[in-house]
Amino acid sequence: MSYQEQLQQEGKIWGEAFARLSHETPPEWAFYRQRLEYLYTHRPAIDALLATIRPGTAVLELGCGSGWLTLALAQAGADAHGIDISEQALAIAQAYYESIRESVPGTVRYTCADLNTLQLPAASYDLIVIKGTLHHLPEVPHVIAQVQAALKPGGRVWIQDVQGDEHPRTVLVASALMFLLPTHISYGEKLRGLWRFRHNPTERIRMSMQAEGLSPFEGVGRHHNWLALVQSAFPNASVQRGLSITGYLSHQLRMPHRFAVLTLWIIARIDSVLTRWGWLHTTNITVTAHAPNAST
């Protein structure tokens, strides 16, 4: 399959995924922040990011999908620009924005483009946001260089993504909880899977945690040490490490919402302690960095 064919397939897969999701949840942060997969893993960092936005802030989001975060930035007052490879996802984003446009204090525009070959205008943005995108990109060094050049003096970059492969002990704990807790996979299927993968019972969970094979570019950026690239480009980068297993389990639980929220709250508390102690190892990282001021 050629590179262009892979790009088209990538856009199609994610467009269809966002179309399915939009039937459950409108592409707006007010709704997304209530979803289990955002509740304990993404919500605190995203709320903190949005609290820093001031009216007229020039913001770019790379890999915006259905536009919910680009829209949230505009709802906080920013002039926001979202770029993504999926025309279908961007159509969902644009349609929803148009439906609530009068209530949005900032502005929104969307562009379909390949981030791997993107050329950004120099010194144009106060803030560049990249969420869950770098691990899909084969040309991570090019993207980081473009971000560095596109920030205004004193501008910020905010990145939330996975770095590296899942640690065997983390996979083992996630596997045990997947087996014990009620999930979208029945207990019968779990037992059959345990037998099928009996020589390496955690391998299937590791593949699932890393979403291997989900799309043509899923995980290709894991082989780049994007964190080292960011820290080299922005020596003042601040790194916050997230939870290790809670995010993955939040996608898998199948139980009444109130019980799922309580279960994840307990898991998140334990996850936080074990990750802080180094017993669990997280691949989830949030990075904030500033471009130097013009006078520096």
Sequence and secondary structure as in RCSB ss.txt:
>XXXX:A:sequence
MSYQEQLQQEGKIWGEAFARLSHETPPEWAFYRQRLEYLYTHRPAIDALLATIRPGTAVLELGCGSGWLTLALAQ
AGADAHGIDISEQALAIAQAYYESIRESVPGTVRYTCADLNTLQLPAASYDLIVIKGTLHHLPEVPHVIAQVQAA
LKPGGRVWIQDVQGDEHPRTVLVASALMFLLPTHISYGEKLRGLWRFRHNPTERIRMSMQAEGLSPFEGVGRHHN
WLALVQSAFPNASVQRGLSITGYLSHQLRMPHRFAVLTLWIIARIDSVLTRWGWLHTTNITVTAHAPNAST
>XXXX:A:secstr
  HHHHHHHHHHHHHHHHHHHHHHS SSHHHHTTSHHHHTTTHHHHHHHHTT  TT EEEEES TTSHHHHHHHH
TT EEEEEES HHHHHHHHHHHHHHGGG SSEEEEEE  GGG    TT EEEEEEES GGG TTHHHHHHHHHHH
EEEEEEEEEEEE S   HHHHHHHHHHHHHS BSS HHHHHHHHHHTTTSTTHHHHHHHTTTTSSTTTTGGGGS 
HHHHHHHH TT EEEE  SSHHHHHHHB S HHHHHHHHHHHHHHHHHHHHTTSS   EEEEEEE   TT 
